[in-house]
């Protein structure tokens, strides 16, 4: 008697969890990314535009790194990583670990800061 | 010994990249590639299919979104994040990208030196 009722409860629980997960996947911002407005501020603070052309960001017309125009649609990061949110955060936090010796410096961003910048880059379509 | 050599190499490349980044090419200046034919280069870019991965101004249907856009590549200071953008380095990168950055997404296309030089000559016109 008790076991079937517990099973049914578990079933409802799973159903509820699944529907919640489905709701989450409809969010416009990919899971795990931060605040795009804060990310834009950090991109200005860190002067990302001294090396990258970034549409919509003041004085972001650098010519060392690639233009970040349409970055959200780019398939690869740094030619090495698939452009997923987690990989983007990894690259932003430790570019020298991903491609040792490349021209992009480690900016010592925190995980939160990197997630915010990643969220901002994901708005560049 | 090897790790130290690698670290030194990486530091050297980073320093070269940083120096190159500090000396931007004058605005709107083409990069002359001696002995390269830009017209042949543009035709080769179409044949090889560079546009499947890159946006390349002036090349029909070159609207790829895997690698970076090559807009203004003649003015860029660093190639692939690791080489100063000089004619010789650009030719080297186009001909043997896997030797420059092993495992990166750009394939070796089996170009001969003259073909790589012609493509570099065309990219040198993208100011």
Contacts between the chains, C-beta under 8 A, distances in Angstrom:
chain1	res1	chain2	res2	distance
A	51	B	21	6.4
A	53	B	72	7.8
A	62	B	21	8.0
A	63	B	24	5.5
A	63	B	25	7.5
A	63	B	72	6.9
A	63	B	75	5.2
A	63	B	76	5.0
A	63	B	77	5.3
A	64	B	17	7.4
A	64	B	20	7.3
A	64	B	21	3.8
A	64	B	76	7.2
A	64	B	77	4.8
A	64	B	78	4.9
A	65	B	78	6.9
A	65	B	81	6.8
A	66	B	68	3.1
A	66	B	69	7.1
A	66	B	76	7.8
A	67	B	68	6.6
A	67	B	69	5.4
A	67	B	71	6.1
A	67	B	72	7.4
A	69	B	69	6.1
A	69	B	71	7.7
A	70	B	65	6.8
A	70	B	69	7.3
A	73	B	65	4.8
A	74	B	65	5.6
A	74	B	66	7.3
A	74	B	68	7.5
A	75	B	65	5.8
A	75	B	66	4.3
A	75	B	105	8.0
A	76	B	66	5.5
A	76	B	67	6.7
A	76	B	105	4.9
A	78	B	81	6.3
A	79	B	67	6.6
A	79	B	80	6.5
A	79	B	81	7.7
A	79	B	101	6.5
A	79	B	104	3.9
A	79	B	105	4.7
A	79	B	106	6.2
A	80	B	101	7.6
A	80	B	103	6.7
A	80	B	104	5.7
A	80	B	105	7.1
A	99	B	81	6.3
A	99	B	82	7.4
A	99	B	101	6.9
A	100	B	6	7.5
A	100	B	10	4.6
A	101	B	9	6.8
A	101	B	10	3.2
A	101	B	11	7.1
A	101	B	12	7.9
A	101	B	13	4.2
A	101	B	14	5.1
A	101	B	82	6.3
A	102	B	13	7.7
A	102	B	14	7.3
A	102	B	17	7.2
A	102	B	81	3.8
A	102	B	82	5.4
A	103	B	14	6.8
A	103	B	17	3.5
A	103	B	18	6.7
A	103	B	20	7.9
A	103	B	21	6.2
A	103	B	78	4.7
A	103	B	81	5.0
A	103	B	82	6.8
A	104	B	81	6.3
